[in-house]
Amino acid sequence: MQRRTNKTGSTHNPDQSPRTACTVKSPGFQSIDMAGLFGNSSAASAANPTQGDLSKDVPLSNPPEDSISDLRFSPQSEHLAVASWDKKVRIYEIDGNGQSQGTAMFEHDGPVLSCCWSKDGQKVFGGGADKAARMLDLAAGATTAQQVAVHDQPIKCVESIFVNGQHMLVTGSWDKTIKYWDLRQQQAVATVTCQDRVYSMDVRHNASTNNTELLVVGTAERWVNVIDLKNPGTFFKSIQSPLKFQTRVVRTFTDATGYAVGSIEGRCAIQYIPEDKQSNNFSFKCHRATSPTDRNTQNVYSVNAISFHPVHGTFSTAGADGTFHFWDKDAKHRLKGYPEVGGSITATDFNRTGSIFAYAVSYDWSKGHSSNRPDYPNKIMLHPVQGDECKPREAKKR
């Protein structure tokens, strides 16, 4: 694998470049056309119900010093973990006014590509280009992270799971494997070989059984693997993404019946897992814009992030075009679209109640290290989710 290194030592994987903007003369695909925390919403939003309002968004204090690769809210409190290419994972506390302050930080030996929380909110994990995953035990008052996992190539994804009363870690790597780690042991308890490099992973916890039951893994060459964690060593289902270009992100539905896939071609796919729901699968175009110089040409941007609302089950997409949108997959309808924010959006997440939507604006490495300008925006914004922004569309009466 070729790697490029910038002046901070950050590695760039050319196989995962998300095409900041490409142009297409014709879409070529058939798809469906889906077009009071920090204060009161504006009148402009009320006047145009599909136009989102950014005026109440609040910047996170003291953001990372290099591109932001991942961000995750705690499942138990208003704390946000942020992974970045400056080799650090930072933890911030957010109050009811949207004000934030850093509370903890730990370092890797290379860019951090992913982060997550344990289900009890007591531990934070990071995985990165140093081929290691590390854990900071906040409950124990630790100030130094301990290494808890290792791979032969950079770790692209980390996910915490809770199975049979035990907290475990799942790691996905560019070495084409996923590994399960018992945090009390130094060796992986299981390894599963994938078809290609792991690019994205997501898990879904079942509150009624208090077990993490679903793992979805997206790899290079567009493979998507579904794993039932009752049988973690095998793929329950494997398909190639219905999207024709490279996968950037996979995220599971809140009810664990399926997942969404985002790709570099400005498209999103909704995929159900049960065989009797396959007829509900569909894809749609997003993060595209008509060229200002040629009405017959579209600029196409990568879908960099997808997040599902924890209460309503609706979801967001965010892309290299610097915009994000909220969608209702069941109604096949766009709920809100938001103005461009000044740079690529690289990561997003909702907090545990769905009242805050965090999005990271930073360079997405689509053009290599040489285009990582010093003046490129590098920030995290907190968007208050108000009114019906993320509520599903009411079903039409027949």
Disulfide bonds with the S-S distance in Angstrom:
none
